[in-house]
């Protein structure tokens, strides 16, 4: 689900005679190719790892590099290539097999096994065509990504219509993802595991269906309300079906005897969730031009799904123009949600239930995120390297704090270059 609206500013000269329009000159949608680079570093920690049944280390680091190339094919058409690589190291996922480390296995310690790290790579091309009068935009895209235990393929398209001298914008879009798991189960639930404690014999059945499909439809409406105020509303409808459980997340039952190997409790089962999920997010934005030096950007989102989760998101950002080239971006985000119907803390679920999870991402919680960013902008691209003219540099930092004792820091660095 996209969080951004397509906003285009078009300037063109029209010489009219009756209903005839002279299009001998029109401004290109994109004058020159642009290259964006983005690097982000994410680090988190907490005591409620889903891999170890809701108890254990959530320590994780992720480094992501992204390149976005926008190329004008002609006056009206743009091709965008978005590609990236994300590499993570996770103490939690290392405990898929906690017994391949140096010391006694423990849910709060990381193993040294191969499952502690993985790499995700993705590729997304997008084609967009604008009408001659620049009031209509059609787009189509594809998506493919792969990591060790998951593969995703997607495609979609959209249509945008501008009215009222481009003061009003309506957008429709749809997206389909056809994904598949290569299920990785906790080591003690795999066939041939010989290290279990005496008497340990879980009633475990592997998943038969390893496909996951997602279908989304988005509708957005944006309106310039006055010289200082702009508002928008966006509605998404999402349907998922297939394997929506995560195969390597353990569950411990309250009505089943506990078994330990070293200091590690062996799984009673893995997460089991329904094979369908229906989601409806509704988002509202209001941006107010306060002065020449400050803009107030507000955002609210309401979310509902048929697993029992409702959530509220509120975001406030106030860009402060320090000079012609530098802008400061202080921001704050608040989030709260109810628990899914199938969430149980460790040993609260019982073996007779059909669905259960101990993933605290599906629990009831609130979270606060505090951020600050700074942007350098040079519209004349005076700084150049070979064929690249530097247009913008963005550096942002955020701290995330959840009341389940999970906290995280995020650092991002982005640049935009004009290609001569």
N, C-alpha and C positions, 0 to 999 in steps of 0.2 A: 504494500500500500504506500503510495507516494505521499510525502509530507510537503511537497512543493508544488506551486501552480506555474503553468507556462505563461510567462509575461513577455511580450514582444513590444518594442517601440519602433514604429515604422514611420519614416518621413519620405514623402514622395511628391513630385510635382504633377498636377493634373490640369490639363487645359481642356475645357469643356465646350461643346457646341451641341445644344439640345441634350439628347441622351447619349451622345457619342463621347468616348473617353480616349484621349491621346496618351498612349503608354510608351511613347518614344523614349522617355526617361523614367526609370524607377530605381529606387535605392535597393541594393542587395540586402537580403535578410541578414547575411553575415558577410562583412567586408573581407575578412582575412581569416585564415585558419587559426585556431586557438588550441593551446595545449595546457591542460590543467594537471598538476601533480598533487597528490595528497599522501601524507604519511601520518599514521596515527599509532599511538602506543597506549595500550589499556592494561591496567593491573588491578586485580581484585583479591580480597581475602574474606573469609567468613567461616562459621562452624557448622554449616548445614548442607553438606554436599549430597546431591541427589544420587550420585554413583554409589555412595555408601549408606543409602537408606535414610537420608535426612540428617545424618550426624557425621562430622568429619570435615577435613579441610576443603575449602572452596578456592584455595590459592590458584590463580591463573594469570598468565600474561599473554598478550596478543599484540603482534606488530603487523600492520597492514600497509601495503603500498599500492596506490592506485594511479592510473594514467587515464585521462579523458581527452580525446582528440576530437575537435569539432571542425569539419571541413565543408566549405561551401562548394557544392557541385556545380551550381550555376546561380542565377539571380534568386531563384525561388526554393532551392532544395539544399538541405544540410544532412550530412552523414556524420553521426557521432559514434565513436568507438570508445567504449568504457571497459577497461580490463584491470584486473588487480590480483594480488596474491596476499593471503593472510596466513601467518604462521603463529601457532600458539603452543604454549607449554602449560600443562595443567596437572597439578598435584592430585586433583580429584580423579580425572580420567586415568591417571597412572594406576589407580587402584582397581581397574578392571582385573588386573592380576597383582594383588598386593604381596604375593609371596616370592617375587623374583628380585627383591631388594637385598641389602646387606644385613639389616637387623630384623627383629621380629615385626611381623605385619601389624599395622595400626592404622585405623581410619584417619587419624590426624597427621600421619606422616606420608610423604610421597614415596611411591615405589620408583625404581629406576627403569622400569620396563618400557617397551616400545610405544605403549598406548599413552604415555605422558605427553606426547607432542604429535602434531599433525599440521598439514598444509592444505589450505583451500585456495583454488584458483578459479577465477570466473572471467567470462567474456560476454559483453552485451553490446551489440550493434543496434543503432536506432536511425531510422530514416524519417525525415520530416519535410513536408511540402507545404508551402504557403501560396495562397491564391494571389492573383495579380493585384487585387485591391488590399491585400494583407489583412483581410477580415476573417479568413478561414485557414486552419492549419490541420493537415492530416499527418498522422505518424504511425509507424509500425516498428516493432522491435523484436528481438530474439534474445535468449539468455541461456547460457550453459555454465555449470559449475561442477567441480568435482573435488572430493576429499576422500580419505581412506575408506570410510564406511557409508558415504552418501553421494548420490549423483542427482543433479537437477537439470531439467531442460524446460524452458519456458518460451512463450511467445505472446504477443499482444499488440494492441493498437489503440489509437485515440483520435478524437476530433475536437477541435476548439473553434468556437465562433465568437467574434467580437462585434458588439453593437454600439450604437449611441456614441459615435466618434471615438470608439475604443475605450469608453468609460465603463462598459459592461462586458463581462467575459463569461461564457459558459463552456465547460469542458466535459466530455464523456470519454471514458477509457475502460478497457477490459484487459485482463491478463490471465493466462493459464500456465500452471506449472505441473509437469509430469515428472515426479521424482521417484527414486528407489533407494532403499536401504541395502547395505551389505551388513546384516545384523551381527553385532559383536556382543556376546553375552558375558556376564561375570564368569571368571575362570572356574568357579566351583559348580556352575550350571552347565558347563560344556561336557560333552561325552568324553569319557576316559580320564576324568580328573581323579587322581589316586591319593591326594593328600588330605581328604576330608576326615573329620573327627568320627569316631565309631558311632554308628546309629544315624548318621546324617544321610537322609534319603528324601530330598525335596520332590514334591509332585510338580515337576516343571515341564511345560509344553512350549517348544519354540513357536514363534509366529510363522504362520503359513503364508500370509500376504505381506510382501515387503515393499509394496508400492504405496505412494502417497501423492494424491492429486489435490491441487488448490485452484479455485476459480474465483476471480475477484472482478467486481464491477464498481467503477467510481464515477461520481457525478459531483462537479464543483461549480460554484457560482461566485463571481467576484464583481464588486461594484465600487467605483469611486463615488463616495457619498458627498464629498465637498472638496474644497481646495486642500484641506488638511487631513481629511479622514477617508480611509479605504477599508472596506470590510469584505469578508468572503466566508463561504460555508461549503463544507465538503462532506459527502456521505459515501461510505464504502460498504459494500455487501460482499462477504467472503464465505465461501463454502469449501470445506476440506473433507476428503474421504480417504480411507486406506489406513495404513499403519501410522497412527498419530501418537503411539507410545514410543518412548525411547528405550531400545532394547537393553542397554547396559545400566539402567538405573534400578538399583536394588530396592526391595520392599521387605520389611520384617513384620510378621504377624504377631498379634498379642495372644493368640490361642494356639501357638505352635512352640514347641520346645526350642530353646536357644542352643546353637552349636557354635563353638569357637575353634579356630585353628590359630595358634600363637595368640596374639591379642586382637584378632580380627573376627567379627561375627559373620558367619556364613549366611548367604541370602536364603530367604524362604521362597521368594519369587522375584520377578522384575515388574516394573510398572505396567499396569494394564489400564488402558483408557478406551473410551468408545471410538468406533471407526468413522464417525462423522463429527463435524464441528461447524457451527454456524456463528459468524461474527458480524457485528454491526458497529463500526466506529463512526461518530459524528463529530466533526471539528469546526470550530468557529475562530476567525481571526479578525482583529481590529488593529489597524496601524494608524497612529495619529502623528502628524507633523507638528511637533511642539514649537520648535524654533529652527533657525538656520543651523543650529548646533546640536539639536537633540530630536530624536524620534522615539515614540513609545510604541513598541510592538507587543501585542498581547495575543495569547492563544489559549483556547480551552477545548478539550476533547472528552466526550462521553463514549464509553465502550461497553458493549453488552455481548455475551455469548451464551450459548445454550448448555455450557458446562457449569453455569452458576456464577461466573465472574462478571461483575460490573466494576468499572474503574472510572476515575476522574483524573484528568491531567490539566494542570494550569501552568502556563509559561509566561514569563515577563522578560523582555530584553529592551534595553534603552541604549541604542547607539549614540555615542557622544563624539561629535566632530571636533578633534583637537586642532586640526589644520587642514589645508587643502589636500594633504596627502595621508594623514593619519586619523583613524577612527577607533575609538575604544568601545568594546562591546561587553558591558556587565550584564549578566543574565541569571535568572533563578527559575527552577522548575520544581513543582510539587506533584506527587503522584500517590494515589491510594487505590486499593482494590480489595474486593471481597475474595474469599477463598473459593476454589472450585469445589463442586459437590463431591469430588473423588479424592480430595487431599486429606491425608492422615499423617500426623507425625509418627515417628518411629514406634512401632508396636501398638499403634492405636487401631489399625485396620485388622480385620479378621479374615481367615482363609475362605469363608463362605461368600464373601462379596464378589461381585462380577468385576468391579473397577476400583482401582486404588493407585495412589502415587504418594511419594514422600518428597516430591520436588517442591522446594519452598518458593519457586517462581510461580506456583499455582496456589500458594497460601495467601492468607489475609496479611497485608502489610501496607505501610506507608513509606515513602522515600522522598528525600530532598536532594536536589542537585544545585550546586553553586558554581558559576562559571565566569570567566573573564577572557576576553580576546582582544586582539589589536590587529588592525588591517592597515597596510600600506598600499596606496593606489596611485598609479602614474598613468593617466589616460593618454599621455603622449609617448609612453614607452621609451623614455630617454636612456634607460639602462639596457644595454644590449649585449648578447653573447652569441656570436656567429649569426644565425638567422633568427634568433629568438629575442624578442623585445619584452622585457618584464612589465607586466600590467598590474598585478596585485600580488601581495604576500599576506597570508592570514596565519596567525599563531593563536591557538586557543588552549585553555586549560579548564578542566572541570573536576569537581569532587562530588562523588555520589555516596549517599549515606542512607541505608535501609534499616528499619527498626528491627530486622531479624539478625542484626549484627554483621550484615554484609556491607562492606564499603569498597569503593573503587576510585581510581584516578584515571583521567583520560587526557592525553596531550595530542593535539593535531597541528600539523603544519601543512598549509596549502599554498600553491603558487599558480598563477595564470600567466602564460606567455602568448604573445602574438607572433605568428610565424610569417616573416616577410617573404 
